[in-house]
Amino acid sequence: MTQQNPNFNTAEHDWHSAEYVDEWIARDVTRAERPGTLQEMLAIAPFPKDAKIRVLDVGGGNGQVTEAVLKAFPNAQVTLQDYSQLMLDRAAKRFAKYGNQVTYVLSDLFDPKWTASLKGPFDMAVSGIAIHNLREMEPITSVYAGIRGVLKPGGVFLNCDHFAGCGGIALHVDALKTAGYKKAEAVKDAKPGISAAYN
């Protein structure tokens, strides 16, 4: 799969290298702040713990956020989207015991049609330290709009990301509003920060 943005720096993250992906996963699972931040993010979700919700994990990689979703909402059906087939393969092994409760979609967030194969709508979309990799606000805002387009009315998009390195969280809240969400807010302005948007 070819990345749609020719200006994207593939030297920083080579998601098509098995060696790089395995090294990245090994580092990622040691991030002490990640579990607590994801719990904090998911605590905002306006659903009871036993809800049978449909959730989209955007840029889900090998499933760190998906795992947190399944712990918080054991009856959730999760679609894990990512750009890297290697990451999706690692996630599929990780969640094999869940059967069809977790499904996988390969698509490129730079592609305007990245949502075409998602089979929404979803009650909730989540993302964890992924969307900032698009670097520029135009494609980021486009992704925000794509997510809104696959959410049910009243659905929520929760995003934990490095906003500070990509214009600041206020800029992203404005981008969410530009993308058409009825309400958007900065929940936590830190590294990483948390934003919430409601369809």
DRENROBA-181056 format. One record per residue: residue number from 1; residue in three letters; y, z, x negated of N, C-alpha, C, O in turn. Coordinates in steps of 0.2 Angstrom, whole numbers, plus 5000, padded with zeros to 4 digits. Layout:
<recs>
{rec NUM, "ALA", {Y, Z, X}, {Y, Z, X}, {Y, Z, X}, {Y, Z, X}}
...
</recs>
This chain:
<recs>
{rec 1, "MET", {4994, 5000, 4996}, {5000, 5000, 5000}, {5006, 5000, 4996}, {5007, 5004, 4991}}
{rec 2, "THR", {5011, 4995, 4997}, {5017, 4995, 4993}, {5022, 4999, 4996}, {5024, 4998, 5002}}
{rec 3, "GLN", {5026, 5003, 4991}, {5031, 5006, 4994}, {5037, 5002, 4996}, {5038, 4997, 4992}}
{rec 4, "GLN", {5040, 5003, 5001}, {5045, 4998, 5004}, {5052, 4998, 5001}, {5056, 4994, 5001}}
{rec 5, "ASN", {5053, 5004, 4997}, {5060, 5004, 4994}, {5059, 5003, 4986}, {5056, 5006, 4983}}
{rec 6, "PRO", {5062, 4997, 4984}, {5061, 4995, 4977}, {5065, 5000, 4972}, {5063, 5000, 4966}}
{rec 7, "ASN", {5069, 5004, 4975}, {5073, 5008, 4971}, {5070, 5015, 4970}, {5072, 5020, 4966}}
{rec 8, "PHE", {5064, 5016, 4973}, {5061, 5023, 4973}, {5058, 5024, 4966}, {5055, 5019, 4964}}
{rec 9, "ASN", {5059, 5030, 4964}, {5057, 5031, 4957}, {5049, 5033, 4957}, {5048, 5039, 4958}}
{rec 10, "THR", {5045, 5028, 4956}, {5038, 5030, 4956}, {5036, 5034, 4949}, {5030, 5036, 4949}}
{rec 11, "ALA", {5040, 5034, 4944}, {5038, 5037, 4938}, {5038, 5045, 4939}, {5034, 5048, 4936}}
{rec 12, "GLU", {5042, 5047, 4944}, {5042, 5054, 4945}, {5036, 5057, 4948}, {5033, 5062, 4946}}
{rec 13, "HIS", {5034, 5053, 4953}, {5028, 5055, 4957}, {5024, 5049, 4958}, {5025, 5044, 4961}}
{rec 14, "ASP", {5018, 5049, 4955}, {5013, 5043, 4956}, {5008, 5045, 4960}, {5002, 5047, 4958}}
{rec 15, "TRP", {5009, 5044, 4967}, {5004, 5046, 4972}, {4998, 5042, 4972}, {4993, 5043, 4976}}
{rec 16, "HIS", {4998, 5037, 4968}, {4992, 5032, 4968}, {4987, 5033, 4962}, {4983, 5030, 4961}}
{rec 17, "SER", {4989, 5038, 4958}, {4985, 5040, 4952}, {4981, 5047, 4954}, {4984, 5052, 4956}}
{rec 18, "ALA", {4974, 5046, 4954}, {4970, 5052, 4955}, {4971, 5057, 4951}, {4971, 5063, 4953}}
{rec 19, "GLU", {4973, 5056, 4944}, {4974, 5061, 4939}, {4980, 5065, 4941}, {4981, 5071, 4942}}
{rec 20, "TYR", {4986, 5061, 4943}, {4992, 5064, 4945}, {4991, 5068, 4951}, {4994, 5074, 4952}}
{rec 21, "VAL", {4988, 5066, 4956}, {4987, 5069, 4963}, {4984, 5076, 4962}, {4985, 5081, 4965}}
{rec 22, "ASP", {4978, 5075, 4958}, {4974, 5082, 4957}, {4978, 5087, 4953}, {4978, 5093, 4955}}
{rec 23, "GLU", {4982, 5085, 4948}, {4987, 5089, 4944}, {4992, 5092, 4949}, {4994, 5098, 4949}}
{rec 24, "TRP", {4995, 5088, 4953}, {5000, 5090, 4958}, {4997, 5095, 4963}, {5001, 5100, 4964}}
{rec 25, "ILE", {4991, 5094, 4966}, {4988, 5099, 4970}, {4987, 5105, 4967}, {4988, 5111, 4970}}
{rec 26, "ALA", {4985, 5105, 4961}, {4983, 5111, 4957}, {4989, 5116, 4956}, {4989, 5122, 4957}}
{rec 27, "ARG", {4995, 5112, 4955}, {5002, 5116, 4954}, {5004, 5118, 4961}, {5006, 5124, 4962}}
{rec 28, "ASP", {5003, 5114, 4966}, {5006, 5115, 4973}, {5003, 5122, 4976}, {5007, 5126, 4979}}
{rec 29, "VAL", {4997, 5123, 4975}, {4993, 5128, 4978}, {4995, 5135, 4975}, {4994, 5140, 4977}}
{rec 30, "THR", {4999, 5135, 4969}, {5001, 5141, 4966}, {5008, 5143, 4967}, {5010, 5148, 4965}}
{rec 31, "ARG", {5011, 5139, 4972}, {5018, 5141, 4973}, {5018, 5147, 4978}, {5016, 5146, 4984}}
{rec 32, "ALA", {5020, 5152, 4975}, {5020, 5159, 4979}, {5024, 5159, 4985}, {5023, 5162, 4990}}
{rec 33, "GLU", {5030, 5155, 4985}, {5035, 5155, 4991}, {5032, 5151, 4997}, {5034, 5152, 5002}}
{rec 34, "ARG", {5027, 5147, 4996}, {5026, 5142, 5001}, {5023, 5145, 5007}, {5025, 5144, 5012}}
{rec 35, "PRO", {5017, 5149, 5006}, {5014, 5152, 5013}, {5019, 5156, 5017}, {5019, 5155, 5023}}
{rec 36, "GLY", {5023, 5160, 5014}, {5028, 5164, 5018}, {5033, 5160, 5021}, {5035, 5161, 5027}}
{rec 37, "THR", {5036, 5155, 5018}, {5041, 5150, 5021}, {5038, 5146, 5026}, {5041, 5145, 5031}}
{rec 38, "LEU", {5032, 5144, 5026}, {5028, 5140, 5031}, {5027, 5145, 5037}, {5028, 5142, 5043}}
{rec 39, "GLN", {5025, 5151, 5036}, {5024, 5155, 5042}, {5031, 5157, 5045}, {5031, 5157, 5051}}
{rec 40, "GLU", {5036, 5157, 5041}, {5043, 5158, 5044}, {5045, 5152, 5048}, {5048, 5153, 5054}}
{rec 41, "MET", {5043, 5146, 5046}, {5045, 5140, 5049}, {5041, 5140, 5056}, {5044, 5138, 5061}}
{rec 42, "LEU", {5035, 5141, 5055}, {5031, 5140, 5061}, {5032, 5146, 5067}, {5030, 5145, 5073}}
{rec 43, "ALA", {5035, 5151, 5064}, {5037, 5156, 5069}, {5042, 5154, 5074}, {5043, 5157, 5079}}
{rec 44, "ILE", {5046, 5149, 5072}, {5051, 5146, 5077}, {5048, 5142, 5082}, {5051, 5141, 5088}}
{rec 45, "ALA", {5042, 5140, 5081}, {5039, 5135, 5086}, {5038, 5139, 5093}, {5036, 5144, 5094}}
{rec 46, "PRO", {5041, 5135, 5098}, {5041, 5138, 5105}, {5035, 5138, 5109}, {5035, 5136, 5115}}
{rec 47, "PHE", {5029, 5139, 5106}, {5023, 5138, 5109}, {5018, 5145, 5108}, {5019, 5148, 5103}}
{rec 48, "PRO", {5014, 5146, 5113}, {5010, 5152, 5113}, {5005, 5150, 5107}, {5003, 5144, 5106}}
{rec 49, "LYS", {5002, 5155, 5104}, {4997, 5154, 5099}, {4991, 5151, 5101}, {4988, 5147, 5097}}
{rec 50, "ASP", {4989, 5151, 5107}, {4983, 5148, 5109}, {4984, 5141, 5112}, {4980, 5138, 5115}}
{rec 51, "ALA", {4990, 5139, 5112}, {4992, 5132, 5115}, {4988, 5126, 5112}, {4987, 5126, 5106}}
{rec 52, "LYS", {4986, 5122, 5116}, {4983, 5116, 5114}, {4988, 5110, 5113}, {4989, 5105, 5117}}
{rec 53, "ILE", {4992, 5111, 5107}, {4997, 5106, 5106}, {4995, 5101, 5101}, {4991, 5102, 5097}}
{rec 54, "ARG", {4999, 5095, 5102}, {4998, 5090, 5097}, {5003, 5090, 5092}, {5009, 5090, 5094}}
{rec 55, "VAL", {5002, 5090, 5086}, {5006, 5091, 5080}, {5006, 5085, 5075}, {5000, 5083, 5073}}
{rec 56, "LEU", {5012, 5083, 5073}, {5012, 5078, 5068}, {5015, 5081, 5061}, {5020, 5085, 5061}}
{rec 57, "ASP", {5011, 5081, 5056}, {5013, 5083, 5049}, {5015, 5077, 5045}, {5011, 5073, 5043}}
{rec 58, "VAL", {5022, 5077, 5044}, {5025, 5071, 5041}, {5025, 5072, 5033}, {5028, 5077, 5031}}
{rec 59, "GLY", {5022, 5067, 5030}, {5022, 5068, 5022}, {5017, 5074, 5021}, {5019, 5078, 5016}}
{rec 60, "GLY", {5012, 5074, 5024}, {5007, 5080, 5024}, {5003, 5081, 5018}, {5000, 5086, 5017}}
{rec 61, "GLY", {5003, 5076, 5013}, {4999, 5077, 5007}, {4992, 5079, 5008}, {4988, 5076, 5012}}
{rec 62, "ASN", {4990, 5084, 5004}, {4983, 5086, 5005}, {4982, 5092, 5010}, {4977, 5095, 5011}}
{rec 63, "GLY", {4988, 5093, 5014}, {4987, 5097, 5020}, {4989, 5105, 5020}, {4987, 5109, 5023}}
{rec 64, "GLN", {4994, 5106, 5015}, {4996, 5113, 5015}, {4999, 5115, 5021}, {4998, 5121, 5024}}
{rec 65, "VAL", {5004, 5111, 5024}, {5007, 5112, 5031}, {5002, 5112, 5036}, {5002, 5116, 5041}}
{rec 66, "THR", {4997, 5107, 5036}, {4992, 5107, 5041}, {4988, 5113, 5042}, {4987, 5116, 5047}}
{rec 67, "GLU", {4986, 5116, 5036}, {4982, 5122, 5036}, {4986, 5128, 5039}, {4983, 5132, 5043}}
{rec 68, "ALA", {4993, 5128, 5038}, {4997, 5133, 5041}, {4997, 5133, 5048}, {4997, 5137, 5052}}
{rec 69, "VAL", {4998, 5126, 5050}, {4998, 5125, 5058}, {4992, 5127, 5061}, {4992, 5130, 5066}}
{rec 70, "LEU", {4986, 5126, 5058}, {4980, 5127, 5061}, {4978, 5135, 5061}, {4975, 5138, 5065}}
{rec 71, "LYS", {4981, 5138, 5056}, {4981, 5146, 5056}, {4985, 5149, 5062}, {4983, 5153, 5065}}
{rec 72, "ALA", {4991, 5146, 5063}, {4996, 5148, 5068}, {4994, 5146, 5075}, {4995, 5150, 5079}}
{rec 73, "PHE", {4991, 5140, 5075}, {4989, 5137, 5082}, {4982, 5134, 5081}, {4981, 5128, 5080}}
{rec 74, "PRO", {4977, 5139, 5082}, {4970, 5137, 5081}, {4968, 5131, 5085}, {4963, 5127, 5084}}
{rec 75, "ASN", {4971, 5130, 5091}, {4969, 5125, 5096}, {4973, 5118, 5095}, {4972, 5114, 5099}}
{rec 76, "ALA", {4977, 5118, 5090}, {4981, 5112, 5089}, {4977, 5106, 5087}, {4972, 5107, 5083}}
{rec 77, "GLN", {4979, 5100, 5089}, {4977, 5094, 5086}, {4982, 5091, 5081}, {4988, 5090, 5083}}
{rec 78, "VAL", {4980, 5090, 5075}, {4985, 5088, 5070}, {4984, 5081, 5068}, {4978, 5080, 5066}}
{rec 79, "THR", {4989, 5077, 5067}, {4989, 5071, 5064}, {4993, 5072, 5057}, {4999, 5073, 5057}}
{rec 80, "LEU", {4989, 5071, 5052}, {4992, 5071, 5045}, {4994, 5064, 5043}, {4990, 5060, 5042}}
{rec 81, "GLN", {5001, 5063, 5042}, {5003, 5057, 5039}, {5005, 5057, 5032}, {5008, 5062, 5030}}
{rec 82, "ASP", {5003, 5052, 5028}, {5006, 5052, 5021}, {5006, 5045, 5019}, {5003, 5041, 5022}}
{rec 83, "TYR", {5009, 5044, 5013}, {5010, 5038, 5010}, {5004, 5037, 5005}, {5003, 5031, 5003}}
{rec 84, "SER", {5001, 5042, 5003}, {4996, 5042, 4997}, {4989, 5042, 5001}, {4987, 5047, 5004}}
{rec 85, "GLN", {4985, 5037, 5000}, {4978, 5037, 5002}, {4974, 5042, 4998}, {4969, 5046, 5001}}
{rec 86, "LEU", {4975, 5043, 4992}, {4972, 5049, 4988}, {4973, 5056, 4991}, {4969, 5060, 4992}}
{rec 87, "MET", {4979, 5057, 4993}, {4981, 5063, 4996}, {4977, 5064, 5003}, {4975, 5069, 5004}}
{rec 88, "LEU", {4977, 5059, 5007}, {4974, 5059, 5013}, {4966, 5060, 5012}, {4963, 5064, 5016}}
{rec 89, "ASP", {4963, 5057, 5007}, {4956, 5058, 5005}, {4955, 5065, 5004}, {4950, 5068, 5006}}
{rec 90, "ARG", {4960, 5068, 5000}, {4959, 5076, 4998}, {4959, 5080, 5004}, {4956, 5085, 5005}}
{rec 91, "ALA", {4964, 5078, 5009}, {4965, 5082, 5015}, {4959, 5081, 5019}, {4957, 5086, 5022}}
{rec 92, "ALA", {4956, 5075, 5020}, {4950, 5074, 5024}, {4944, 5078, 5022}, {4940, 5081, 5026}}
{rec 93, "LYS", {4943, 5079, 5015}, {4938, 5084, 5013}, {4940, 5091, 5014}, {4935, 5095, 5016}}
{rec 94, "ARG", {4946, 5093, 5014}, {4948, 5100, 5015}, {4947, 5102, 5022}, {4945, 5107, 5024}}
{rec 95, "PHE", {4948, 5097, 5027}, {4948, 5099, 5034}, {4941, 5096, 5037}, {4941, 5095, 5043}}
{rec 96, "ALA", {4936, 5094, 5033}, {4930, 5091, 5036}, {4927, 5095, 5042}, {4925, 5093, 5047}}
{rec 97, "LYS", {4928, 5102, 5041}, {4925, 5106, 5046}, {4928, 5106, 5053}, {4925, 5108, 5058}}
{rec 98, "TYR", {4934, 5103, 5053}, {4938, 5103, 5059}, {4936, 5097, 5063}, {4939, 5096, 5069}}
{rec 99, "GLY", {4932, 5092, 5060}, {4930, 5086, 5064}, {4937, 5082, 5066}, {4941, 5081, 5062}}
{rec 100, "ASN", {4937, 5080, 5072}, {4942, 5076, 5075}, {4948, 5080, 5077}, {4953, 5077, 5080}}
{rec 101, "GLN", {4948, 5086, 5076}, {4954, 5091, 5077}, {4960, 5089, 5072}, {4966, 5090, 5074}}
{rec 102, "VAL", {4958, 5086, 5066}, {4963, 5083, 5062}, {4962, 5076, 5060}, {4956, 5074, 5059}}
{rec 103, "THR", {4967, 5072, 5061}, {4966, 5065, 5060}, {4972, 5063, 5055}, {4976, 5067, 5053}}
{rec 104, "TYR", {4971, 5057, 5052}, {4975, 5055, 5046}, {4978, 5048, 5047}, {4974, 5043, 5049}}
{rec 105, "VAL", {4984, 5047, 5045}, {4987, 5041, 5046}, {4991, 5039, 5039}, {4995, 5043, 5037}}
{rec 106, "LEU", {4989, 5033, 5036}, {4993, 5031, 5030}, {4998, 5026, 5032}, {4998, 5021, 5036}}
{rec 107, "SER", {5004, 5029, 5030}, {5010, 5024, 5032}, {5016, 5026, 5027}, {5016, 5032, 5024}}
{rec 108, "ASP", {5021, 5022, 5026}, {5026, 5023, 5021}, {5033, 5024, 5025}, {5035, 5020, 5029}}
{rec 109, "LEU", {5035, 5030, 5024}, {5042, 5032, 5027}, {5047, 5028, 5026}, {5052, 5028, 5030}}
{rec 110, "PHE", {5047, 5023, 5021}, {5052, 5018, 5020}, {5052, 5012, 5025}, {5056, 5009, 5026}}
{rec 111, "ASP", {5046, 5012, 5028}, {5045, 5006, 5032}, {5047, 5008, 5039}, {5045, 5013, 5042}}
{rec 112, "PRO", {5052, 5004, 5042}, {5054, 5006, 5049}, {5049, 5007, 5054}, {5050, 5010, 5059}}
{rec 113, "LYS", {5043, 5004, 5053}, {5038, 5004, 5058}, {5032, 5009, 5056}, {5027, 5009, 5058}}
{rec 114, "TRP", {5034, 5014, 5052}, {5030, 5019, 5050}, {5026, 5023, 5055}, {5021, 5026, 5054}}
{rec 115, "THR", {5029, 5024, 5061}, {5027, 5028, 5067}, {5022, 5024, 5071}, {5019, 5026, 5075}}
{rec 116, "ALA", {5021, 5017, 5070}, {5018, 5013, 5074}, {5010, 5015, 5075}, {5008, 5014, 5081}}
{rec 117, "SER", {5007, 5018, 5070}, {5000, 5019, 5071}, {4999, 5027, 5072}, {4993, 5029, 5071}}
{rec 118, "LEU", {5004, 5031, 5074}, {5003, 5038, 5075}, {5000, 5040, 5081}, {4997, 5046, 5081}}
{rec 119, "LYS", {5000, 5036, 5086}, {4997, 5038, 5093}, {5000, 5044, 5096}, {4996, 5049, 5098}}
{rec 120, "GLY", {5006, 5045, 5096}, {5010, 5050, 5099}, {5009, 5050, 5107}, {5005, 5046, 5109}}
{rec 121, "PRO", {5013, 5054, 5111}, {5018, 5058, 5108}, {5015, 5065, 5106}, {5009, 5067, 5108}}
{rec 122, "PHE", {5020, 5069, 5103}, {5018, 5075, 5100}, {5022, 5080, 5103}, {5028, 5079, 5104}}
{rec 123, "ASP", {5019, 5086, 5103}, {5023, 5092, 5105}, {5028, 5095, 5100}, {5033, 5097, 5101}}
{rec 124, "MET", {5025, 5094, 5094}, {5029, 5097, 5088}, {5027, 5092, 5082}, {5022, 5089, 5081}}
{rec 125, "ALA", {5033, 5091, 5078}, {5032, 5088, 5071}, {5034, 5093, 5066}, {5039, 5097, 5067}}
{rec 126, "VAL", {5031, 5093, 5060}, {5032, 5098, 5055}, {5032, 5094, 5048}, {5029, 5088, 5048}}
{rec 127, "SER", {5036, 5096, 5044}, {5036, 5093, 5037}, {5037, 5099, 5032}, {5042, 5103, 5033}}
{rec 128, "GLY", {5034, 5098, 5026}, {5035, 5104, 5021}, {5036, 5101, 5014}, {5032, 5098, 5011}}
{rec 129, "ILE", {5043, 5101, 5012}, {5045, 5099, 5006}, {5042, 5091, 5004}, {5039, 5090, 4999}}
{rec 130, "ALA", {5044, 5087, 5009}, {5042, 5080, 5008}, {5047, 5075, 5009}, {5048, 5070, 5005}}
{rec 131, "ILE", {5051, 5076, 5014}, {5056, 5070, 5016}, {5062, 5070, 5011}, {5065, 5064, 5010}}
{rec 132, "HIS", {5063, 5075, 5007}, {5069, 5074, 5002}, {5067, 5069, 4997}, {5071, 5067, 4993}}
{rec 133, "ASN", {5060, 5067, 4996}, {5058, 5063, 4991}, {5061, 5056, 4993}, {5061, 5051, 4988}}
{rec 134, "LEU", {5064, 5054, 4999}, {5067, 5048, 5000}, {5074, 5047, 4997}, {5076, 5042, 4996}}
{rec 135, "ARG", {5076, 5053, 4995}, {5082, 5054, 4991}, {5089, 5052, 4994}, {5094, 5056, 4993}}
{rec 136, "GLU", {5089, 5047, 4998}, {5096, 5045, 5001}, {5096, 5046, 5009}, {5091, 5046, 5012}}
{rec 137, "MET", {5102, 5048, 5011}, {5102, 5050, 5018}, {5101, 5044, 5023}, {5098, 5046, 5029}}
{rec 138, "GLU", {5102, 5038, 5022}, {5100, 5033, 5026}, {5093, 5032, 5028}, {5091, 5032, 5034}}
{rec 139, "PRO", {5088, 5032, 5023}, {5081, 5032, 5025}, {5079, 5039, 5028}, {5075, 5039, 5032}}
{rec 140, "ILE", {5082, 5044, 5026}, {5080, 5051, 5028}, {5082, 5051, 5036}, {5078, 5054, 5040}}
{rec 141, "THR", {5088, 5049, 5038}, {5090, 5049, 5045}, {5086, 5044, 5049}, {5084, 5046, 5054}}
{rec 142, "SER", {5084, 5039, 5046}, {5079, 5034, 5049}, {5072, 5038, 5051}, {5070, 5037, 5056}}
{rec 143, "VAL", {5070, 5042, 5046}, {5064, 5045, 5047}, {5065, 5051, 5052}, {5060, 5052, 5057}}
{rec 144, "TYR", {5070, 5054, 5052}, {5072, 5059, 5058}, {5072, 5056, 5064}, {5069, 5059, 5069}}
{rec 145, "ALA", {5075, 5050, 5065}, {5075, 5046, 5071}, {5068, 5044, 5073}, {5066, 5044, 5079}}
{rec 146, "GLY", {5064, 5042, 5068}, {5057, 5040, 5070}, {5053, 5046, 5072}, {5049, 5045, 5077}}
{rec 147, "ILE", {5054, 5052, 5070}, {5050, 5058, 5072}, {5052, 5059, 5079}, {5048, 5061, 5083}}
{rec 148, "ARG", {5059, 5059, 5080}, {5061, 5060, 5087}, {5058, 5055, 5092}, {5056, 5057, 5098}}
{rec 149, "GLY", {5057, 5049, 5090}, {5054, 5044, 5095}, {5047, 5046, 5096}, {5044, 5043, 5101}}
{rec 150, "VAL", {5043, 5050, 5093}, {5036, 5051, 5094}, {5035, 5058, 5097}, {5030, 5060, 5098}}
{rec 151, "LEU", {5041, 5062, 5098}, {5040, 5068, 5101}, {5041, 5068, 5109}, {5044, 5064, 5111}}
{rec 152, "LYS", {5037, 5072, 5112}, {5038, 5073, 5119}, {5045, 5076, 5121}, {5048, 5079, 5117}}
{rec 153, "PRO", {5047, 5074, 5127}, {5053, 5078, 5129}, {5052, 5085, 5128}, {5047, 5088, 5131}}
{rec 154, "GLY", {5057, 5089, 5125}, {5056, 5096, 5124}, {5053, 5098, 5118}, {5052, 5103, 5116}}
{rec 155, "GLY", {5050, 5092, 5114}, {5047, 5093, 5108}, {5051, 5096, 5102}, {5057, 5096, 5103}}
{rec 156, "VAL", {5048, 5099, 5097}, {5052, 5102, 5092}, {5050, 5099, 5085}, {5044, 5097, 5084}}
{rec 157, "PHE", {5055, 5098, 5081}, {5054, 5096, 5074}, {5056, 5101, 5069}, {5062, 5103, 5069}}
{rec 158, "LEU", {5051, 5104, 5065}, {5053, 5109, 5060}, {5052, 5107, 5053}, {5046, 5104, 5052}}
{rec 159, "ASN", {5057, 5107, 5049}, {5057, 5104, 5043}, {5059, 5110, 5037}, {5064, 5112, 5038}}
{rec 160, "CYS", {5054, 5111, 5033}, {5055, 5115, 5027}, {5056, 5110, 5021}, {5051, 5106, 5019}}
{rec 161, "ASP", {5062, 5110, 5018}, {5063, 5106, 5012}, {5068, 5108, 5007}, {5071, 5113, 5008}}
{rec 162, "HIS", {5069, 5104, 5002}, {5074, 5106, 4997}, {5080, 5102, 4999}, {5082, 5097, 4996}}
{rec 163, "PHE", {5084, 5105, 5004}, {5090, 5102, 5006}, {5096, 5102, 5001}, {5100, 5097, 5001}}
{rec 164, "ALA", {5096, 5107, 4997}, {5101, 5108, 4992}, {5102, 5102, 4987}, {5107, 5100, 4985}}
{rec 165, "GLY", {5096, 5099, 4986}, {5096, 5094, 4981}, {5097, 5087, 4984}, {5097, 5082, 4981}}
{rec 166, "CYS", {5098, 5087, 4991}, {5099, 5081, 4994}, {5105, 5082, 4999}, {5104, 5080, 5005}}
{rec 167, "GLY", {5110, 5084, 4997}, {5116, 5084, 5001}, {5118, 5091, 5005}, {5123, 5091, 5007}}
{rec 168, "GLY", {5113, 5095, 5005}, {5114, 5102, 5008}, {5112, 5101, 5015}, {5111, 5096, 5018}}
{rec 169, "ILE", {5110, 5107, 5018}, {5107, 5108, 5024}, {5111, 5106, 5030}, {5109, 5103, 5035}}
{rec 170, "ALA", {5118, 5107, 5029}, {5123, 5105, 5035}, {5123, 5097, 5036}, {5123, 5095, 5041}}
{rec 171, "LEU", {5122, 5094, 5030}, {5122, 5086, 5031}, {5115, 5084, 5034}, {5116, 5079, 5038}}
{rec 172, "HIS", {5110, 5088, 5033}, {5104, 5086, 5037}, {5104, 5088, 5044}, {5101, 5084, 5048}}
{rec 173, "VAL", {5107, 5093, 5046}, {5108, 5095, 5053}, {5112, 5090, 5056}, {5111, 5088, 5062}}
{rec 174, "ASP", {5117, 5087, 5053}, {5121, 5082, 5056}, {5117, 5076, 5057}, {5118, 5072, 5062}}
{rec 175, "ALA", {5113, 5074, 5052}, {5109, 5068, 5052}, {5104, 5069, 5058}, {5102, 5064, 5061}}
{rec 176, "LEU", {5101, 5075, 5059}, {5097, 5076, 5065}, {5100, 5074, 5071}, {5098, 5071, 5076}}
{rec 177, "LYS", {5107, 5077, 5072}, {5111, 5075, 5078}, {5112, 5068, 5079}, {5112, 5065, 5084}}
{rec 178, "THR", {5113, 5065, 5073}, {5115, 5057, 5073}, {5108, 5054, 5075}, {5109, 5049, 5079}}
{rec 179, "ALA", {5102, 5056, 5073}, {5096, 5053, 5075}, {5094, 5054, 5083}, {5089, 5052, 5085}}
{rec 180, "GLY", {5098, 5058, 5086}, {5098, 5059, 5093}, {5094, 5065, 5096}, {5093, 5066, 5102}}
{rec 181, "TYR", {5093, 5070, 5092}, {5091, 5076, 5094}, {5096, 5080, 5099}, {5102, 5080, 5097}}
{rec 182, "LYS", {5093, 5083, 5104}, {5098, 5087, 5109}, {5101, 5093, 5105}, {5107, 5095, 5106}}
{rec 183, "LYS", {5097, 5096, 5101}, {5100, 5102, 5097}, {5097, 5102, 5090}, {5091, 5100, 5089}}
{rec 184, "ALA", {5101, 5103, 5085}, {5098, 5104, 5078}, {5102, 5110, 5075}, {5108, 5111, 5076}}
{rec 185, "GLU", {5098, 5113, 5071}, {5101, 5119, 5068}, {5098, 5121, 5061}, {5092, 5119, 5060}}
{rec 186, "ALA", {5102, 5124, 5057}, {5100, 5126, 5050}, {5097, 5133, 5052}, {5101, 5138, 5054}}
{rec 187, "VAL", {5090, 5134, 5051}, {5087, 5141, 5052}, {5088, 5145, 5046}, {5089, 5151, 5046}}
{rec 188, "LYS", {5087, 5142, 5040}, {5087, 5146, 5033}, {5090, 5141, 5028}, {5087, 5136, 5027}}
{rec 189, "ASP", {5096, 5143, 5025}, {5099, 5139, 5020}, {5097, 5142, 5013}, {5101, 5147, 5011}}
{rec 190, "ALA", {5091, 5140, 5011}, {5089, 5143, 5004}, {5085, 5138, 5001}, {5085, 5132, 5003}}
{rec 191, "LYS", {5081, 5139, 4996}, {5077, 5135, 4992}, {5070, 5137, 4993}, {5068, 5142, 4989}}
{rec 192, "PRO", {5066, 5134, 4997}, {5068, 5129, 5002}, {5071, 5131, 5008}, {5070, 5137, 5010}}
{rec 193, "GLY", {5074, 5127, 5011}, {5078, 5129, 5018}, {5073, 5127, 5024}, {5068, 5123, 5023}}
{rec 194, "ILE", {5075, 5129, 5030}, {5072, 5127, 5036}, {5077, 5124, 5041}, {5082, 5127, 5042}}
{rec 195, "SER", {5075, 5118, 5044}, {5079, 5116, 5049}, {5075, 5115, 5055}, {5069, 5114, 5055}}
{rec 196, "ALA", {5078, 5115, 5061}, {5074, 5114, 5067}, {5078, 5110, 5072}, {5084, 5110, 5072}}
{rec 197, "ALA", {5075, 5105, 5075}, {5078, 5100, 5080}, {5074, 5100, 5086}, {5068, 5100, 5086}}
{rec 198, "TYR", {5077, 5099, 5091}, {5074, 5099, 5098}, {5075, 5093, 5102}, {5081, 5090, 5102}}
{rec 199, "ASN", {5070, 5090, 5104}, {5071, 5083, 5108}, {5073, 5084, 5115}, {5073, 5079, 5119}}
</recs>
